[in-house]
């Protein structure tokens, strides 16, 4: 999974360019052990090829989703399917009332993923984030738990 050297991922994530697949898997294991975080690899359902990862940080009521997909998975609906499935799984298994995610102002693809998966634009969740020596403008999106 050549994720770490992918220029697009380096542009929109805070991870080191030296990050490798073993470190990603170890981070997911740590997330799941914390009790306030969840994480999964995103894999091709037929081949099992690793295509990315998706994670959740939460406080028991609300949570923030973050994700990335490898270059070879882009443009195929991978991120949209992963966010939709993960959101449904989170509402059912973690029991949160709201999910949210943030996308860099220049990351139009992630903004589209948010819209396609039912997240609504929520300017109250906008923020700036310092990363890699820059101040990143982040746009907020929110998704409420579906009515039972």
C-alpha positions as CSV (number, residue, x, y, z in Angstrom):
1,X,0.0,0.0,0.0
2,X,2.1,3.0,-1.2
3,X,0.0,5.5,0.7
4,X,2.6,7.4,2.5
5,X,4.4,8.7,-0.7
6,X,1.1,9.6,-2.5
7,X,1.2,13.4,-3.0
8,X,-2.5,13.8,-2.6
9,X,-2.6,11.9,0.7
10,X,0.4,13.9,1.9
11,X,-1.4,17.1,1.0
12,X,-4.5,16.3,3.0
13,X,-3.3,14.1,5.9
14,X,-1.0,14.8,8.9
15,X,0.8,11.5,8.6
16,X,4.5,11.2,7.9
17,X,5.7,10.3,4.4
18,X,7.6,7.4,6.0
19,X,4.4,5.8,7.2
20,X,4.1,2.2,6.1
21,X,1.3,-0.4,6.0
22,X,2.5,-2.1,9.2
23,X,2.3,1.2,11.1
24,X,-1.2,1.9,9.7
25,X,-2.3,-1.5,11.0
26,X,-0.7,-1.0,14.4
27,X,-2.4,2.4,14.7
28,X,-5.8,0.8,13.9
29,X,-5.2,-1.8,16.6
30,X,-4.3,0.9,19.1
31,X,-7.5,2.8,18.2
32,X,-9.7,-0.2,18.8
33,X,-8.1,-0.9,22.1
34,X,-8.8,2.6,23.4
35,X,-12.6,2.2,23.7
36,X,-13.2,5.7,22.4
37,X,-11.9,5.1,18.9
38,X,-12.5,2.6,16.1
39,X,-10.6,1.9,13.0
40,X,-10.7,-0.4,10.0
41,X,-8.7,-1.1,6.8
42,X,-10.7,-0.5,3.6
43,X,-10.2,-3.5,1.4
44,X,-11.4,-4.7,-2.0
45,X,-14.3,-7.1,-1.3
46,X,-13.2,-9.5,-4.1
47,X,-9.4,-9.4,-4.0
48,X,-8.8,-8.3,-0.4
49,X,-6.4,-5.6,-1.6
50,X,-5.9,-2.9,1.0
51,X,-7.2,0.3,-0.4
52,X,-7.1,2.7,2.6
53,X,-8.3,3.1,6.2
54,X,-11.2,4.7,8.1
55,X,-11.3,5.7,11.7
56,X,-13.6,7.2,14.3
57,X,-12.9,9.2,17.5
58,X,-15.9,9.6,19.7
59,X,-17.1,10.6,23.2
60,X,-20.0,8.2,23.4
61,X,-22.4,10.7,21.9
62,X,-20.8,12.2,18.8
63,X,-17.8,11.2,16.8
64,X,-15.5,12.4,14.0
65,X,-14.7,10.2,11.0
66,X,-11.4,10.4,9.1
67,X,-10.3,8.3,6.2
68,X,-8.0,8.0,3.2
69,X,-7.9,5.9,0.1
70,X,-4.9,4.9,-2.0
71,X,-4.5,6.4,-5.5
72,X,-5.6,3.1,-7.2
73,X,-8.9,3.2,-5.3
74,X,-9.9,6.8,-6.2
75,X,-12.6,7.5,-8.7
76,X,-14.3,4.1,-8.1
77,X,-16.6,5.1,-5.3
78,X,-14.4,3.4,-2.7
79,X,-14.4,6.3,-0.2
80,X,-18.1,6.9,-0.6
81,X,-18.9,3.2,0.0
82,X,-16.5,3.1,3.0
83,X,-17.9,6.2,4.7
84,X,-21.5,5.0,4.1
85,X,-20.9,1.5,5.5
86,X,-18.8,2.8,8.4
87,X,-21.4,5.4,9.3
88,X,-24.2,2.8,9.4
89,X,-22.0,0.4,11.4
90,X,-21.1,3.2,13.8
91,X,-24.7,4.2,14.5
92,X,-25.7,0.6,14.9
93,X,-22.7,-0.7,17.0
94,X,-21.4,2.3,18.8
95,X,-24.7,4.1,19.3
96,X,-23.7,7.6,18.6
97,X,-26.3,10.3,17.9
98,X,-24.2,12.3,15.4
99,X,-21.2,11.8,13.2
100,X,-19.1,14.5,11.7
101,X,-16.1,14.9,9.4
102,X,-13.9,17.7,8.2
103,X,-12.4,18.1,4.8
104,X,-9.7,20.5,3.8
105,X,-11.1,23.5,1.9
106,X,-9.2,22.4,-1.2
107,X,-10.1,18.7,-1.0
108,X,-13.1,18.8,-3.2
109,X,-13.2,15.0,-3.5
110,X,-13.7,14.6,0.3
111,X,-16.3,17.3,0.3
112,X,-18.2,15.3,-2.4
113,X,-17.9,12.1,-0.4
114,X,-19.4,13.8,2.6
115,X,-22.4,15.1,0.5
116,X,-22.9,11.7,-1.3
117,X,-23.1,9.9,2.0
118,X,-25.7,12.2,3.5
119,X,-23.5,14.5,5.6
120,X,-24.7,18.1,5.5
121,X,-22.5,21.1,5.5
122,X,-22.1,22.4,9.0
123,X,-20.2,25.7,9.1
124,X,-20.3,25.6,13.0
125,X,-17.8,22.7,12.7
126,X,-15.4,24.6,10.4
127,X,-12.0,25.2,12.0
128,X,-8.4,25.7,11.2
129,X,-5.9,23.1,12.0
130,X,-2.1,23.5,12.2
131,X,-0.4,20.7,10.3
132,X,3.0,20.3,8.7
133,X,3.9,23.9,9.4
134,X,0.8,25.3,7.8
135,X,-2.7,26.4,8.9
136,X,-5.3,24.3,7.2
137,X,-8.8,25.6,6.6
138,X,-11.2,22.7,7.4
139,X,-14.9,22.5,6.4
140,X,-17.2,20.7,8.7
141,X,-20.0,18.2,7.8
142,X,-22.5,16.4,10.1
143,X,-24.7,13.4,9.9
144,X,-27.4,12.6,12.5
145,X,-28.4,9.2,13.5
146,X,-31.3,7.9,11.4
147,X,-34.7,7.7,13.1
148,X,-35.5,4.2,14.3
